């Protein structure tokens, strides 16, 4: 079964907190409780992911994994590593394709 954006957001949150805890010994940062992922197939027809962490937002291209717009500050390096993990881009692309197929109505749980 295909993953949802909420499941992918949980994956990113876990990835960031795990990587931070390796460096600092602490993984409890409340700003990641509001981490959100979104895709706007109407505003931009190119496959992308919108990532909100706290008050920061970054938009990343799903084909190249490059940042298109915005900034996530120091968390951006973790996002880039996560996007380059095996299967993350494939899962995000599958979500994008499903949203396009269903005209944005895919995965009502997101």
Secondary structure as UniProt FT lines:
FT   HELIX           5..24
FT   HELIX           30..34
FT   STRAND          36..38
FT   TURN            41..43
FT   STRAND          48..53
FT   TURN            54..55
FT   STRAND          56..61
FT   TURN            62..64
FT   STRAND          67..71
FT   HELIX           73..75
FT   HELIX           76..83
FT   TURN            86..87
FT   HELIX           88..101
FT   TURN            102..104
FT   TURN            108..109
//
